[in-house]
Amino acid sequence: MIAADAITVAVTYLVADLLRCHFWMRTDWPEEIGGQSTVRIHMTVLAFLPFVWPLILNWLGWYAQKWRTVHWVFRTALAGGGALALAMSAIALLFARELYPRAQIGFVSIMLPATTVAARGITGWLGRWLGSRRQHRVLIVGTSREAVRLRRLFSNVVLGRPVVLGHLRGPWENQTDEVESRFILGGIEQLGPILDSEVVDEVIFSAPLDHVSDSLPYVRLCEEVGVTAHVQAESMTCHSTPEMVDFHGVPLLAYTPARHSPELLAVKRLFDLVLAIVGIALTGPIMLICAIFIKLCSPGPIFFRQRRSGLNGREFLMYKFRTMDPNAESNQAKIAHLNESSGPVFKIKNDPRVTKIGKMLRRWSLDELPQLFNVVKGDMAIVGPRPPIPAEVAKYDRWQRRRLSMRPGLTCIWQIKGRHHIGFEEWMRLDLLYIDHWSLRLDLLILFKTVATVVSGSGA
């Protein structure tokens, strides 16, 4: 929104000057005053406006995370236009008293509120479109008036509107306190099964202060599986240090299993996207050669596609170069006795289903290259816990599900520690160690060590 407002004020200023010259002054654009062009003074003002206008709007509460009426939006845009007119007058008087066309201030202050409201509408539409591509899924525990208010606030969010799965009745509530029955999924005892079987990003506990302690066992349950829990409360003390979040004027306490800066996560995503695109461009010829060899040396498709579990259990289609016989998955039961891994994972170092070309691809980790397209799509990251098969996730202990609380990646600590020599429990703990201590520096360290591992030929 800040970027859109900065662009809007610059474009509005230029259009206003163009209209003023053609329809008000009946002169060519850009205008000349006293034989001197006004380009320099306009450029001076334009250097300030993209910074001054968002500051004015922020001072007026334009970017606050609160529900605003249409009347408030128009009133604030008009007030901001008036404040900006004063700022433009000050800039004009400071740099060029006689050269600056004073009518320009009036044209901008009249046009800017309308263009700013239009920009807010466009950013709102864009936010809803982006939010619909990967919607945030929220579960509310509580059926009180405040819980219903939360659900209605979620339905009115403009940017990144979440999906409310429904309400669970808290132990402090009785049957007469319920909201519309179609929104109730059951009692709070259903929280565990829902977290195990559904994609849930956040759980909000709407409990009275004198019953907050009743929510704590279920907050710990959310922490155990890696799902963020919010407790709607004014103030309280708990077993861990929560983060206060202001959601549209409603104070919430966030119990995030691993608190990562949203700004740093955005940098990580940008880094992943750039690195994946560059990787695809550089390894394109290698992938083409791999595809040709797979087609010539083994019957069947070139790519192997498999459903995997991603962030908070979202399923996606992961791509790899096929390294096994076409019937490898259907024949897995026949060689189940050869499984060398503990836990709900099937791993064989010398798998008889692997083709000759597949052994070479696995040795140098070339079979993983198509997953760069998964990174571009946003299903995966460059560094992160490896995405498991949904059938394996179904067999996880509850604490192991927390590894799904971060976007899966191409490589992680487990990859560089010698994955064939690490048991399942240690594997899970290494992934949780990465999640709890994640940083951009750690990602770079893992990435460099992964390259060294692959180059040495021990990456399989």
Secondary structure, DSSP 8 states (H G I E B T S, - for coil): -HHHHHHHHHHHHHHHHHHIIIIIS---SS-EETTEESHHHHHHHHHHHHHHHHHHHHHTTTT-SS---HHHHHHHHHHHHHHHHHHHHHHHHHH-TTTS-THHHHHHHHHHHHHHHHHHHHHHHHHHHHHHHS--EEEEE--SHHHHHHHHHHHT-SSS--EEEEEEE-TT--GGG---GGGEEEEGGGHHHHHHHS--SEEEE---GGGHHHHHHHHHHHHHHT-EEEEE-SS---SS--EEEEETTEEEEEE-SS---HHHHHHHHHHHHHHHHHHHHHHHHHHHHHHHHHHHHSSS-SEEEEEEE-GGG-EEEEEEE--B-TTTTTTGGGGGGG----SS----TT-TTB-HHHHHHHHTTGGGTTHHHHHHHTS-EEES-----HHHHTT--GGGGGGGGS--EEE-HHHHTTGGGS-HHHHHHHHHHHHHT--HHHHHHHHHHHHHHHHTT---
